Amino acid sequence: MTKTATTCAYCGVGCGVIADTGENAAARHVAISGDKVHPANHGRLCVKGTMLGDTVGLEGRLTAPFIGNRRANWDEATRFVAKTFADTIAEHGPDSVAFYVSGQLLTEDYYVANKLMKGFIGSGNIDTNSRLCMASAVAAHNRAFGEDFVPVTYDDLDEADLIVLVGSNTAWCHPVVWQRIEKARKDRGTKIVVIDPRRTETAAEADLHVAIAHDGDIPLFRALLAEMKGRGEVDEGFVAQHCNVPDGFWHGLNGALGEDLPEAFAALADMVAAHPRMVTVFSQGANQSVRGTDKGNAIINLHLAMGRIGKAGAGPFSMTGQPNAMGGREVGGLASTLTCHLGFSEDEVSAVAEFWQAPATCSTPGLKAVDMFRAVHDGRIKAIWIMATNPAVSMPDAGFVREALEKCDFVVVSDCMADTDTARLAHVRLPALGWGEKDGTVTNSERMVSRQRAFLPAAGEARADWKIIADVAAAMGFGDAFGWQSVASVFREYTAMTLLSKQRRLQLDLTDKAQLRDDEYDAMEPFRWGGADPLLETGFSFPDRRARLIDVAPLAAVETDPAFPLRLNTGRYRDQWHTMTRTGLSARLVRHRSEPLVEIHPADAESFGITDGGLARISTPRGSTVLRAKVTDGQARGTIFSPMHWTDLLSSGGRSNRLTAPHVDPVSGQPGFKDCGAAIEAV
Ligand code: SF4
């Protein structure tokens, strides 16, 4: 068989892909096409997915373990990592070590890493780069529904009459979802609204672009709710039956309509009032804010109050950035959950400890990403293992993170690539399987679990992440609990564990998978847990089965130093992914944007002496970088934008996240990447 059904390596849309290796898989010539029977994409792919075959060569791969610059064998490297972690824990306690993991890991990898850290090392210090992507949406779901549940599926997009995209350049960042939205527009006349301070490529195609002020989402959604209440559009019966409303909630909206609202507010309100079948998609523009959780709740409040949830074509929809952010949420990749959507109550901890036979199971959350690297910097964390991610580029205030890793006693990096900005700071590098070589499951934005399948031989000595972690665990003396012989057996253990979950929908749809034989796991078709729209049948997850409307207040600006008079916003380009370790290998993808640009409004360009195509230095309190300028009226006055992808290895000075601020949302711990004070000058 030369064709393998698998799942795309990139975004949270989770498209099914057919990879055709021809007769000789070892040649690594792979033809890619969309999987016509995969329910997430029905054969569609975007350009990144289509070019996956360009990125599966051996160029730049880490093919053997290294201790420093010395090639080591697996046995030696595994024992060295295990002993250093064990010695550190023995001397300084379990919280002196940490794992920083990734939405690129498969669910089984995540499960094993989480079990080792939270169950056997006994610390909550495992967090994921998904903290940077959707932690605010998780917190908003928990506050509103009593559980982290996404109450919408892609089918709802097909059935909506109005789709409101908040802080999402969907056409570039989730292109196949955008294709689906465009189809709904063609087939049923669905209206599209984009709420974004920038006139993005998506906004340019929308029926209405609501150009809010930087971080203007909360005032806008409060005003929309006040307006709907005033027009009699709130579904009082739904609210009485399904929601708890805090005292003074409606009174607290007085004045919301007097805020400085965008020009398009009245048109938006008319569209919202006229279309009960409304889905609001929110993404990083909402989540990556120091009030990201409140932004999510402001959106959810509107849906709850109007009874637009749990029904076909209606609901608030958090789109995740990464291919397996959702799988990480399920198995406890976030420091703020234990595992399987469980928290840290006495009952939950003891149930998990019993299931794992792990008396050391931690009883408190660990450090979230930004705090984790602060603890590395100040020496509280002395050993860190970074898996499948590049925090020296992707974290906010990335210069600080780089400094932290430079100072750290022991840094392990397991990755498929040999040379990344983070790998250069590692004491030990462990080669991991890449896409096309590894096997396991991922969960996409709509809770669809799909198999990612291997169709290529391993690169050199690379191993599956779950196996690397399990071997280190065994070398630390935990072999009995980490002795799986196959990825299917890890999956069976995880799905059996969902029986403990208070996330009832997860439990319902995953527990029976614990009986799958290896061959059934291999052949497993994509399935969506939580069904289609079960919220109103089973109720919300608070003990009274009612949802919560949440008081949210407008946001005060951070970093208002007049020396940095502009607001810096960051985001993605269409054809690049994260820090370009993979997409940077494809000449066809690089062609779309060959360098990072700083976008600036013409009036600001004139006042700062910036010319289109000229060089400009951007500075923030954390540093400066020089980028080529793009002068465009798609950028709001007083703001600038730069992409997040480039690294120092690819473009000297292109590392935007050396500039971004490490301020976080106090509820979710997600950084406010999209707003910090900045200055600009011509070079
Ligand atoms: Fe891959 Fe996302 Fe493109 Fe689908 S939309 S092909 S998952 S990058």
Residues whose N, C-alpha, C, O or C-beta is under 5 A from the ligand:
A	BS01	SF4	C8 Y10 C11 V13 G14 C15 L45 C46 K48 G49 H174 P175 V176
